[in-house]
């Protein structure tokens, strides 16, 4: 992969890429996204949540961590 898709997250001490997942209450994967590590979690969440809304219109509640 190109080096442009890699980054450094100083807070989590991750160098490279980070994965962002959306699961249902049983832990089954609904959406997966991979971003450069320097992309903030709040910014990276918009893509998977938008995709989730397109795929599953019946989702009405989403829980997320403090980020």
N, CA, C and O of each residue as an XYZ file, in Angstrom:
268
protein
N       0.845     -1.183      0.000
C       0.000      0.000      0.000
C       0.887      1.243      0.000
O       2.011      1.206      0.502
N       0.396      2.319     -0.551
C       1.181      3.545     -0.580
C       1.418      4.106      0.816
O       0.621      3.903      1.732
N       2.525      4.811      0.952
C       2.859      5.376      2.263
C       1.870      6.471      2.665
O       1.802      6.820      3.843
N       1.107      7.020      1.725
C       0.118      8.048      2.058
C      -1.017      7.481      2.910
O      -1.713      8.235      3.590
N      -1.211      6.163      2.882
C      -2.268      5.561      3.679
C      -1.780      5.170      5.075
O      -2.498      4.511      5.827
N      -0.563      5.579      5.415
C       0.007      5.281      6.728
C       0.183      6.588      7.497
O       0.273      7.661      6.899
N       0.231      6.493      8.811
C       0.418      7.677      9.629
C       0.828      7.284     11.030
O       0.960      6.099     11.335
N       1.032      8.277     11.887
C       1.433      8.046     13.268
C       0.415      8.683     14.203
O       0.161      9.885     14.127
N      -0.162      7.881     15.077
C      -1.060      8.375     16.122
C      -0.247      8.424     17.404
O       0.009      7.388     18.018
N       0.160      9.618     17.811
C       0.985      9.776     18.997
C       0.273      9.425     20.282
O       0.915      8.987     21.237
N      -1.034      9.603     20.335
C      -1.795      9.301     21.543
C      -1.896      7.814     21.820
O      -1.744      7.381     22.963
N      -2.150      7.030     20.786
C      -2.281      5.572     20.944
C      -0.986      4.844     20.629
O      -0.907      3.623     20.762
N       0.035      5.597     20.209
C       1.329      5.034     19.841
C       1.198      3.963     18.754
O       1.799      2.891     18.831
N       0.395      4.289     17.743
C       0.187      3.396     16.610
C       0.851      4.019     15.391
O       0.620      5.184     15.070
N       1.678      3.228     14.720
C       2.316      3.683     13.499
C       1.799      2.820     12.360
O       1.974      1.602     12.384
N       1.175      3.416     11.377
C       0.651      2.662     10.240
C      -0.799      2.956      9.992
O      -1.157      4.063      9.590
N      -1.651      1.957     10.233
C      -3.080      2.097      9.956
C      -3.890      1.669     11.168
O      -3.418      0.894     12.000
N      -5.109      2.176     11.263
C      -6.036      1.781     12.326
C      -7.321      1.265     11.684
O      -7.773      1.768     10.654
N      -7.886      0.259     12.317
C      -9.152     -0.283     11.852
C     -10.292      0.246     12.703
O     -10.147      0.408     13.914
N     -11.420      0.515     12.073
C     -12.615      1.003     12.757
C     -13.747      0.063     12.371
O     -13.993     -0.162     11.186
N     -14.436     -0.485     13.364
C     -15.486     -1.466     13.082
C     -16.794     -1.044     13.721
O     -16.820     -0.333     14.726
N     -17.879     -1.499     13.113
C     -19.221     -1.355     13.672
C     -19.774     -2.768     13.770
O     -19.795     -3.504     12.783
N     -20.224     -3.145     14.967
C     -20.791     -4.476     15.174
C     -22.219     -4.346     15.702
O     -22.629     -3.282     16.167
N     -22.960     -5.438     15.623
C     -24.277     -5.449     16.251
C     -24.126     -5.915     17.696
O     -23.008     -6.127     18.165
N     -25.225     -6.073     18.390
C     -25.171     -6.429     19.807
C     -24.637     -7.841     20.050
O     -24.279     -8.174     21.180
N     -24.578     -8.667     19.016
C     -24.005    -10.005     19.132
C     -22.524    -10.036     18.776
O     -21.875    -11.075     18.895
N     -21.991     -8.896     18.338
C     -20.589     -8.823     17.948
C     -20.330     -9.138     16.494
O     -19.175     -9.255     16.085
N     -21.385     -9.278     15.696
C     -21.226     -9.552     14.270
C     -20.861     -8.273     13.529
O     -21.454     -7.222     13.771
N     -19.889     -8.359     12.631
C     -19.429     -7.184     11.891
C     -20.505     -6.656     10.952
O     -21.133     -7.421     10.219
N     -20.711     -5.355     10.980
C     -21.625     -4.695     10.051
C     -20.858     -3.840      9.061
O     -21.161     -3.859      7.868
N     -19.855     -3.080      9.539
C     -19.058     -2.194      8.688
C     -17.621     -2.203      9.200
O     -17.384     -2.213     10.408
N     -16.666     -2.199      8.272
C     -15.249     -2.135      8.605
C     -14.612     -1.037      7.773
O     -14.893     -0.922      6.580
N     -13.749     -0.223      8.392
C     -13.007      0.806      7.670
C     -11.581      0.827      8.192
O     -11.348      0.624      9.384
N     -10.625      1.071      7.302
C      -9.220      1.185      7.674
C      -8.750      2.563      7.247
O      -8.943      2.972      6.103
N      -8.118      3.288      8.197
C      -7.626      4.630      7.908
C      -6.166      4.730      8.327
O      -5.650      3.864      9.034
N      -5.509      5.792      7.884
C      -4.160      6.070      8.368
C      -4.239      6.337      9.868
O      -5.241      6.861     10.353
N      -3.196      5.982     10.597
C      -3.218      6.091     12.053
C      -3.341      7.537     12.528
O      -3.817      7.774     13.638
N      -2.929      8.499     11.724
C      -3.000      9.897     12.153
C      -4.381     10.517     11.967
O      -4.575     11.680     12.323
N      -5.344      9.778     11.422
C      -6.722     10.265     11.294
C      -7.411     10.041     12.641
O      -7.391      8.931     13.172
N      -8.011     11.079     13.187
C      -8.668     10.978     14.487
C      -9.870     10.053     14.450
O     -10.540      9.926     13.425
N     -10.137      9.406     15.582
C     -11.256      8.464     15.654
C     -12.590      9.138     15.377
O     -13.456      8.551     14.728
N     -12.768     10.354     15.857
C     -14.026     11.076     15.630
C     -14.232     11.352     14.148
O     -15.338     11.202     13.630
N     -13.166     11.755     13.471
C     -13.235     12.028     12.025
C     -13.430     10.732     11.240
O     -14.184     10.708     10.267
N     -12.759      9.658     11.650
C     -12.840      8.377     10.938
C     -14.203      7.712     11.101
O     -14.586      6.890     10.269
N     -14.937      8.050     12.147
C     -16.225      7.403     12.413
C     -17.310      7.835     11.438
O     -18.281      7.103     11.243
N     -17.174      8.989     10.829
C     -18.241      9.477      9.956
C     -18.459      8.577      8.751
O     -19.601      8.354      8.350
N     -17.380      8.052      8.161
C     -17.511      7.178      6.993
C     -18.260      5.884      7.296
O     -19.253      5.579      6.635
N     -17.796      5.111      8.292
C     -18.510      3.857      8.610
C     -19.946      4.081      9.070
O     -20.820      3.277      8.744
N     -20.212      5.143      9.812
C     -21.581      5.382     10.270
C     -22.491      5.798      9.115
O     -23.667      5.437      9.091
N     -21.960      6.545      8.172
C     -22.729      6.893      6.973
C     -23.034      5.641      6.167
O     -24.154      5.456      5.692
N     -22.034      4.785      6.015
C     -22.231      3.533      5.277
C     -23.236      2.639      5.993
O     -24.065      2.000      5.345
N     -23.171      2.588      7.324
C     -24.126      1.800      8.101
C     -25.547      2.291      7.850
O     -26.467      1.487      7.701
N     -25.726      3.596      7.802
C     -27.051      4.173      7.581
C     -27.584      3.810      6.196
O     -28.785      3.602      6.025
N     -26.676      3.734      5.196
C     -27.092      3.343      3.843
C     -27.492      1.869      3.791
O     -28.450      1.502      3.110
N     -26.755      1.032      4.510
C     -27.000     -0.411      4.458
C     -28.156     -0.853      5.338
O     -28.932     -1.728      4.953
N     -28.277     -0.256      6.515
C     -29.258     -0.708      7.502
C     -30.065      0.481      8.000
O     -29.708      1.098      9.004
N     -31.134      0.800      7.315
C     -31.975      1.942      7.686
C     -32.700      1.714      9.011
O     -33.182      2.669      9.620
N     -32.784      0.462      9.465
C     -33.522      0.158     10.698
C     -32.714      0.421     11.966
O     -33.272      0.352     13.061
N     -31.420      0.719     11.857
C     -30.610      1.013     13.038
C     -31.037      2.358     13.604
O     -31.046      3.360     12.889
N     -31.392      2.386     14.885
C     -31.866      3.639     15.477
C     -31.032      4.054     16.692
O     -31.219      5.158     17.204
N     -30.121      3.206     17.166
C     -29.300      3.531     18.327
C     -27.892      3.028     18.098
O     -27.696      1.875     17.715
N     -26.889      3.900     18.334
C     -25.485      3.529     18.177
C     -24.767      3.936     19.446
O     -24.897      5.071     19.905
N     -24.004      3.002     20.019
C     -23.171      3.285     21.177
C     -21.734      3.433     20.715
O     -21.276      2.671     19.864
N     -21.018      4.400     21.264
C     -19.604      4.617     20.911
C     -18.814      4.914     22.176
O     -19.386      5.229     23.219
N     -17.495      4.811     22.075
C     -16.666      5.128     23.233
C     -16.540      6.635     23.385
O     -17.161      7.389     22.636
N     -15.760      7.069     24.326
C     -15.657      8.491     24.653
C     -15.032      9.361     23.585
O     -15.195     10.581     23.623
N     -14.312      8.769     22.617
C     -13.650      9.546     21.572
C     -14.626     10.257     20.708
O     -14.230     10.958     19.777
